[in-house]
Amino acid sequence: MSSSQILLSICIPTLNRGRYLFETLKTIGADNNEQVEICIYDGASTDDTEQLVIQASQTIPNIVYKKAQKNGGLDRDLDNSVRMARGKYCWLMSSDDHFVPGAIQEMLAKIESENDIYICNSILCNEKMIPLRQTSYLSSKRERNVFNISSKSQFLEYLSLCSSNNALFCYMSSIVFKRTRWVKNRFNEQFLGTNYAHVSALLSFKDSLCNLEYVNKALIMNRPGNDNFSNGGIEKRYLIDLNGYLKIAEHHFMDDQLTLKKFLSVMQREHKWYRIAKLRSNCESEQSWLEIKQKLLKFGYSKKTLLLCDVLGGNKICMRFLLKINTSFPGSKIIRLFR
């Protein structure tokens, strides 16, 4: 297949996710055609990933598979999956998420507008991929769906509309971008190990003209709680977000305090006070909570809010009760706040 025919490369970094990856590939099958390739970069899996990819290749065309001899971590593996691609656009994909039926055809139509970045909504599911609710990344009060994020005024407008860090490229499976914009830059080693090197790479697009289009449609089914981010427990999971986005903000916006403040403030919409209370209840020690509080202040959380979280989260009996109700009544809109 000629590289000139490929419009979209689906880039999947993976590590020991054979069973989930096989399910992901099956959701691509019906939408796949000669304009699409699937690039799988295997970070030295020790499970049956390679065998399952070979099996999937029997019925799903245009799979390109490369296996590393040594694991380089998510950040480098993701970068490698893009650099092995040949498409005009790349769609990042987690190896345990699913495409909504028709998603690829929808995106192929979208990229005809030739914007630099596209970001779509997702459907939050449980581990068995049963849909729970749809998530929207931008406020319904927006007046446009295409933003020139290289323009300070439009980037600030975009930041004010973000409902979560997913709008700031946190969730990789929602992101499509021009491959040439990515590969012209070298991998930034200072973000190795943050799990968010791709966020910095995409923000680098705004150094020159960069149009971002918000696709107000859920094209991805998200399987949360199954990522490597969560392996170390709640405290470490939150620190990935806090440390990663602080580092990104300071790298990209240290000379622009207004944009720095607006960028960091999006974290308050991602992790609202009730989530911070849950984090407080799961801190390993008082010292670790004090250190986390100092980070939260940089994101614009008020001292009053953190005091409330301290009181609620410090009462483990109260938090256990709320979490028990949360488990018993998963459909409750009120209790859903504590997820």
Secondary structure as UniProt FT lines:
FT   HELIX           3..5
FT   STRAND          8..14
FT   HELIX           18..29
FT   TURN            30..31
FT   TURN            34..35
FT   STRAND          36..42
FT   HELIX           49..57
FT   TURN            58..59
FT   STRAND          63..67
FT   HELIX           74..83
FT   STRAND          89..92
FT   TURN            95..96
FT   STRAND          98..99
FT   TURN            101..102
FT   HELIX           103..110
FT   HELIX           111..113
FT   STRAND          117..125
FT   TURN            127..128
FT   STRAND          131..135
FT   TURN            140..141
FT   STRAND          146..148
FT   TURN            149..150
FT   HELIX           152..161
FT   HELIX           165..168
FT   HELIX           172..174
FT   STRAND          175..178
FT   HELIX           179..183
FT   HELIX           189..191
FT   TURN            192..193
FT   HELIX           197..203
FT   HELIX           204..207
FT   STRAND          211..222
FT   TURN            224..225
FT   HELIX           228..232
FT   HELIX           234..253
FT   TURN            254..255
FT   HELIX           257..270
FT   HELIX           273..281
FT   HELIX           286..298
FT   TURN            299..300
FT   HELIX           303..314
FT   HELIX           316..328
FT   TURN            330..331
FT   TURN            333..334
FT   HELIX           335..338
//
